[in-house]
Amino acid sequence: MAGTMKSVRLGVIGLGAMGLGHAEKIASGAINRCELAAVCDPTPAKFARFPNARGFTRSDELVRSGAVDAVLIATPHFDHTTIGTDALRHGLHVLVEKPISVHKADAQRLIAAHQGPKQVFAAMFNQRTDPYYQKVRELIQQGELGQVRRVNWIITNWFRTEAYYKLGAWRATWAGEGGGVLLNQCPHNLDLFQWFFGMPNRVRGFCGFGRYHNIEVEDDVTAYFEYTDGLTAVFIASTGEAPGTNRLEIAAENGRLVFENDVLTFTKNETPMTAASMSR
């Protein structure tokens, strides 16, 4: 299994923009101990870019071929569940692009298919490896901030042009993508949010559908979260604002933590916030 492999034979399923990028990086030798052994796409002409990898037009044929130890799934969203489940049930390691699935029941079905204790199954939430976000979590987990009282996160630097949405007929449609900014770009931020603060017990959301683009799904979102410990949060995301911003502001007992423009600033209180507000 993974612990004893000298090299991982990887198959990339789906050679759209993301899949091509992953496959080209692996084929270039940039990923240590990882070999691009196979690619899969319904358009065989794309296989010419990868002469050393076996080409398949059907994912089930790649999964059963014996040519790979693991697969990276970079298909349109609705295929993540069926392909991922098939690969897991045939003993392969699986890395699936976000979102894991479009619907909650499908996500649960895919997760339930992971049975092997030595079988690696993960989703592409790579922003957890960002050192800034790791430091934010460390400060929260170690109690350096004290009780978190309020959070504001504005993520409008996901700007996308009209041309971007026309790259594929499946994009920005309910039938093809299953949603807009919340399903395509912001799973990263939503994942980080619950990684930092846990799951809220109450959510109110307001979506603008095609507010900035000629699309049927949401491209502008404002959400309000409440937690059982009193924490409240506002989460704002859009693919239509330019210039956009990425500002995370955390107000806590021991001070204020702000992440913006690749700068992390902690302004520490001399006296905890609640104690100061109650003092005479």
C-alpha positions in Angstrom: 0.0 0.0 0.0 1.0 3.7 0.1 3.4 3.2 3.0 5.6 0.8 1.0 5.3 2.2 -2.5 8.5 3.4 -4.1 6.4 5.3 -6.7 2.7 6.0 -7.0 1.1 5.2 -10.4 -1.5 7.9 -10.8 -4.4 8.2 -13.2 -6.0 11.6 -13.9 -9.7 11.3 -14.8 -10.9 14.4 -16.6 -8.7 16.5 -18.8 -10.4 19.8 -18.5 -8.6 22.9 -17.3 -7.8 21.5 -13.8 -7.1 18.0 -14.9 -4.7 19.1 -17.6 -2.9 21.2 -15.2 -2.5 18.4 -12.7 -1.5 15.9 -15.4 1.1 18.2 -17.0 2.7 18.9 -13.6 3.0 15.2 -12.8 4.2 14.2 -16.3 7.0 16.9 -16.0 8.4 15.0 -13.0 7.7 17.9 -10.6 6.0 15.6 -8.1 8.5 13.3 -6.3 7.6 9.6 -6.4 4.5 10.1 -8.6 4.2 8.8 -12.1 1.5 9.7 -14.6 0.5 6.2 -15.6 -2.9 6.9 -17.2 -5.3 9.6 -18.3 -9.0 9.5 -19.0 -11.2 11.8 -21.0 -14.0 11.3 -23.6 -11.9 13.3 -26.1 -9.0 11.0 -27.1 -7.2 13.8 -28.9 -6.0 15.1 -25.5 -4.0 11.9 -24.9 -1.3 13.0 -27.3 0.0 15.4 -24.7 0.9 12.4 -22.5 2.6 9.8 -24.7 3.9 7.8 -21.7 0.5 7.4 -20.1 -2.2 5.0 -21.1 -5.3 6.7 -22.4 -8.9 5.7 -21.6 -12.2 7.2 -22.7 -14.2 5.6 -19.8 -13.3 5.9 -16.1 -14.5 2.4 -15.3 -12.0 0.9 -17.8 -9.1 2.9 -16.2 -10.2 1.8 -12.7 -10.2 -1.9 -13.7 -7.1 -1.7 -15.9 -4.5 -2.5 -13.2 -2.5 0.4 -14.6 -2.8 2.7 -11.6 -2.5 2.7 -7.8 -4.5 5.9 -7.4 -6.7 8.3 -9.2 -7.2 12.1 -9.2 -10.8 12.9 -10.2 -11.1 16.3 -12.0 -14.4 15.8 -13.8 -17.6 17.9 -13.7 -19.0 17.8 -10.2 -21.9 15.4 -10.6 -19.4 12.6 -11.7 -17.3 12.9 -8.5 -19.6 10.6 -6.6 -20.0 7.7 -9.1 -16.3 7.7 -10.2 -15.0 8.1 -6.7 -17.2 5.3 -5.3 -16.2 3.0 -8.2 -12.5 3.7 -7.6 -12.7 3.2 -3.9 -14.6 -0.1 -4.2 -11.8 -1.4 -6.5 -9.1 -0.6 -4.0 -7.6 2.5 -5.4 -6.4 5.5 -3.5 -8.6 8.5 -4.4 -8.1 12.3 -4.5 -11.2 14.1 -5.7 -11.3 17.8 -6.7 -13.7 19.9 -4.7 -16.6 19.8 -4.2 -16.7 16.2 -3.0 -20.2 16.0 -4.5 -23.0 18.3 -5.3 -25.7 17.0 -2.9 -25.2 16.0 0.8 -26.5 12.5 0.2 -24.0 11.9 -2.6 -21.2 13.2 -0.5 -22.2 10.8 2.3 -22.4 7.9 -0.1 -18.9 8.7 -1.5 -17.4 9.0 2.0 -19.1 5.7 3.1 -17.4 3.9 0.1 -14.0 4.5 1.8 -13.6 1.2 3.8 -9.9 0.2 3.5 -7.8 1.3 6.5 -4.7 1.6 4.3 -6.6 3.2 1.5 -6.0 7.0 1.1 -9.1 9.1 0.3 -8.9 12.9 0.3 -10.5 16.0 -1.3 -8.6 18.8 -2.8 -8.7 21.3 0.0 -5.1 22.4 -0.6 -5.5 25.8 1.2 -5.2 24.0 4.5 -1.5 23.8 3.6 -1.2 27.6 3.4 1.2 28.7 6.2 -1.0 31.7 7.0 -4.1 29.6 7.5 -2.2 27.1 9.5 -1.0 29.9 11.8 -4.6 31.2 12.2 -5.8 27.7 13.2 -2.8 27.3 15.6 -3.6 30.6 17.4 -7.2 29.5 17.8 -6.5 25.9 18.8 -3.8 26.9 21.4 -6.1 29.5 23.0 -3.9 32.4 22.2 -6.9 34.4 21.0 -9.2 33.4 23.8 -12.9 33.0 23.2 -13.7 34.0 19.6 -16.6 36.5 19.6 -17.1 37.7 16.0 -15.8 36.8 12.6 -16.0 38.7 9.3 -14.6 37.0 6.1 -14.9 38.9 2.8 -13.7 36.8 -0.1 -14.3 38.6 -3.3 -10.9 38.0 -5.0 -12.5 35.0 -6.8 -13.3 37.4 -9.8 -14.3 35.5 -13.0 -15.0 36.9 -16.4 -17.9 36.1 -18.6 -15.5 34.3 -20.9 -14.5 32.0 -18.0 -18.1 30.8 -17.7 -18.2 30.0 -21.4 -15.2 27.6 -21.2 -17.6 24.7 -20.8 -21.3 24.1 -21.3 -21.5 22.5 -17.8 -20.2 25.6 -16.1 -22.5 27.9 -14.0 -25.5 25.6 -14.6 -27.6 23.7 -12.1 -27.6 20.6 -14.3 -23.9 20.7 -15.0 -22.2 22.2 -12.0 -24.9 22.2 -9.3 -24.2 25.7 -8.2 -21.9 28.7 -8.6 -19.4 30.4 -6.3 -20.4 28.2 -3.3 -19.8 25.0 -5.2 -16.8 26.0 -7.3 -14.6 28.6 -5.6 -15.7 28.9 -2.0 -15.6 25.2 -0.9 -12.0 26.1 0.0 -13.0 29.0 2.3 -16.0 27.2 3.8 -13.7 24.2 4.6 -11.2 26.6 6.2 -14.0 28.3 8.2 -15.2 25.1 9.8 -11.6 24.0 10.2 -11.0 27.1 12.3 -14.3 27.5 14.1 -16.3 24.3 13.8 -19.8 24.0 12.5 -22.4 26.7 13.2 -25.8 25.7 14.6 -27.7 28.3 12.6 -27.1 29.7 9.1 -29.0 32.4 7.1 -27.9 32.9 3.5 -28.7 35.4 0.8 -27.7 34.6 -2.8 -27.6 36.7 -5.9 -28.2 34.5 -9.0 -26.5 35.9 -12.1 -26.0 39.3 -10.4 -22.8 40.0 -12.2 -22.8 37.5 -15.1 -25.2 35.9 -17.6 -25.5 32.7 -15.6 -28.3 30.9 -13.8 -26.4 30.1 -10.5 -25.2 32.2 -7.6 -22.2 34.6 -8.2 -22.8 36.7 -5.0 -23.4 35.4 -1.5 -23.8 36.8 2.0 -24.3 34.4 4.9 -24.7 34.9 8.7 -23.6 32.2 11.1 -24.5 31.7 14.7 -22.7 29.3 17.1 -23.9 27.8 20.4 -21.1 29.6 22.3 -22.2 33.0 21.2 -19.9 33.4 18.2 -21.4 35.2 15.2 -20.0 35.5 11.8 -20.6 37.1 8.4 -19.3 35.4 5.3 -19.3 37.3 2.0 -18.2 35.8 -1.4 -18.5 36.9 -5.0 -17.0 36.2 -8.4 -18.1 39.6 -9.8 -16.2 42.2 -7.8 -13.0 43.8 -9.1 -10.8 44.6 -7.5 -11.7 41.9 -5.0 -10.4 41.4 -1.5 -9.6 38.6 0.9 -10.0 39.9 4.4 -10.5 37.6 7.4 -11.1 39.5 10.7 -11.4 37.7 14.0 -12.5 39.6 17.1 -11.7 37.6 20.3 -11.2 38.1 24.0 -7.5 38.6 23.8 -7.4 40.8 20.7 -8.1 41.1 17.0 -6.5 38.9 14.3 -6.6 40.2 10.7 -5.4 38.4 7.6 -5.3 40.5 4.4 -2.9 41.1 1.5 -0.7 38.2 2.7 -0.1 39.9 6.1 -1.3 38.4 9.4 -1.7 40.9 12.2 -2.6 40.2 15.8 -3.4 43.2 17.9 -3.4 42.0 21.5 -5.5 43.4 24.3 -3.8 44.2 27.6 -7.1 43.1 29.3 -9.5 40.6 27.9 -12.3 42.2 26.0 -15.2 41.1 28.3 -13.3 42.0 31.4 -12.4 45.5 30.1 -16.0 46.1 29.0 -17.4 45.2 32.5 -14.7 47.2 34.5 -15.6 50.5 36.2 
